[in-house]
Amino acid sequence: MAQELHVQPAQKLVGDVLVDGDKSISHRAVMFASLASGASHIKGFLRGTDCVATTHVMQKLGVKIDWPYENELVVHGVGAHGLHAPTEVLDCDNSGTTIRLMAGILAGQSFTSILTGTDQIRRRPMGRVIQPLRQMGAVISAHQGNNLAPLQIGPNPKLHGISYQMDVASAQVKSCLLLAGLFADGDTTISEPGPARDHTERMLNAMGARIVTRGQTICVSPLTSSLKPLEITVPGDISSAAFLLVAAAIVPGSDVMIRHVGVNPTRTGIIDALRAMGAHIRVTNLHEIGGEPVADIHVLGSELHGATFAGDVVVRMIDELPVLAVAASHAKGLTTIRNAGELKVKETNRIDTTVRELRKMGATISATDDGFVVDGPGKLHGGTVDSHGDHRLAMAMAIAGLHAQGNTTVTHSEVVKDSFPSFVRVLSALGAAISSKEVRP
Ligand code: S3P
């Protein structure tokens, strides 16, 4: 059922909270545990719609998954060669990570399967995984000019290793090829143009695979023995924490602690960017869990100023750019984002949708070819804005509403549960007046 978020301006945000588990790590934990031999225990799993889609896909491939608690899974891995041919189409729902990483796993299977998803998924580019997988010998047919889902994969011969230069810094493409590389007959070497998130490399290595990274080149060797099962506690998602970081930074007098957040350096661009804009952020209690750095993040209400971001830092905060635009509209001076063309192929064209919706609230923001420019500080006003079916846009606009004049309604906000089902609850715990209502069509 459709939902709306109702947001009132906040006086200040104060408290000590946790956010839901990391989406990228949750997906990978289920997929890789399915390929291990034996039972894996995953705690802190993100029970959002995207990651649930991954569990359904794995179940249709013959993997037994138990859910003893809300955020805890036991995945009974079938081994690298134990997946079964599915009897139904594999529905990835709205999840780009599911469809692209599963394409890599399924390219390594001799049976045939079909991956599909929502209308949104069927509009997103798949050529970026299809082309290199075909170079490895995979048999894939796709819809419309070979670039869109549904994807039919298989029956596949034994894959062969390749050297591949990615033209975009995409962790989904890199991970797809690393997974296919596990099933190839020789090494696969991938070069990435920027530091795309490296959760796949960390987790697969911890499970006994051989993946070696040298600078921006990653080499995976074929599996010679089974992957070891996982015992993992998924850290909080920094992409979800980002909404709270911006909220606390822009609402004067705020003082917020977010505990147990993943701070993998390929994901912390938002901390660097907010600090460069003058935000008071402290990262404490840094430790490692299952090969991933985890910390507590403390943020205070701050006076922000504009800054320019381009290159690697943009890759390291690609999902946080809609909410960074909200911070920028409260910052003094110009904020410029460059080299963010990838935003055009996310759940929506996020350059377009961020600019469109923030303008409705009075922000001075304009789109460029590969990013946007925000001229602040502007006093935003409330009103009705739309998510366009994009979870990160829905949450960014709700954060904008916390420091606007008047009340804000975000329509089609049911998508928030794709990545951060506790969003309303966590913001309420910090003192925000925010609620979610079901809307009858
Ligand atoms: C993800 C990679 C990123 C990111 C997405 C999750 C992942 O996409 O935007 O939300 O889990 O690998 P790209 O690989 O397309 O940049």
Residues whose N, C-alpha, C, O or C-beta is under 5 A from the ligand:
A	BS01	S3P	S24 T97 A169 S170 A171 Q172 V173 D319
